[in-house]
Amino acid sequence: MANEIKISLSITVEKDGAKFTRQESFLDDMTGDAWTSGVQQVGSSSEDLITHEDIATYGWIYLKNLGTNNSNYVDFGHNTAALNGDDNICRLYGGESCVLKCSAGEGSAATVTALHAISSSGTQAVEYAIIEL
């Protein structure tokens, strides 16, 4: 089969009389057959967000910081060391979410088998879905 994954995005920005609006929708093929989803508590030390032995290549990823404190955030990345700077692929403050298509991890690895997360303060709940390509 083809086109098993459907992505829909919408963004609108208005400031000082200028406006930007986009709505996109597209399909992607899922060559694998695995995905995983759930909620994980993320602390202030870098940790695997989730690993799943049945997912060979991370593809589409949904992330949401379930926190309500807008000054605390969770950083996400591929690096196993403490995430900072160029290692981050995403930062979500309380209540924010995103959808991204994962790229290969550090080094010469052709696939990603872990996504790492670190909380800016205390422990924060993160909802996730990781879909194999």
C-alpha positions, 0 to 999 in steps of 0.5 A, spaced: 500 500 500 501 507 499 499 513 502 498 510 509 500 517 513 496 523 512 499 530 515 495 536 515 499 543 517 496 550 519 500 556 521 497 563 521 502 569 523 499 576 524 504 582 527 504 590 525 499 589 519 503 583 516 500 576 515 503 569 513 498 564 512 499 556 510 495 550 510 498 544 507 496 537 507 500 531 504 501 523 504 507 519 505 508 512 504 509 507 510 514 502 508 514 499 515 509 496 519 510 499 526 509 505 531 508 507 538 505 512 542 504 514 549 506 519 555 513 519 558 515 523 564 522 527 562 527 529 567 532 534 567 537 529 565 538 527 558 534 520 556 531 516 551 524 519 550 522 512 547 526 506 544 522 501 540 525 495 537 520 494 532 521 501 529 527 500 524 527 507 522 524 513 525 519 517 521 514 521 523 514 524 530 508 527 534 510 531 540 506 535 545 509 538 552 503 536 556 505 541 562 502 548 563 507 552 565 509 556 559 516 558 562 518 550 562 520 547 556 523 540 553 528 539 548 528 534 543 534 531 539 539 525 537 545 526 541 545 521 547 549 527 551 546 533 555 542 536 549 544 543 548 545 548 542 546 544 535 544 538 538 536 540 539 531 539 533 525 541 537 524 545 543 516 545 546 514 549 552 508 547 556 502 546 552 506 546 545 506 540 540 509 539 533 509 534 528 516 533 524 519 528 520 526 525 523 532 525 520 538 520 521 541 520 527 549 522 529 555 519 526 554 515 520 547 511 522 542 511 517 537 510 521 534 513 528 533 508 533 532 513 539 530 520 540 532 524 546 529 529 551 531 533 557 527 538 561 529 545 563 526 544 570 523 538 574 519 533 571 515 534 565 510 529 561 511 528 554 506 525 549 509 522 543 507 518 537 513 515 533 511 512 526 516 507 522 517 509 515 
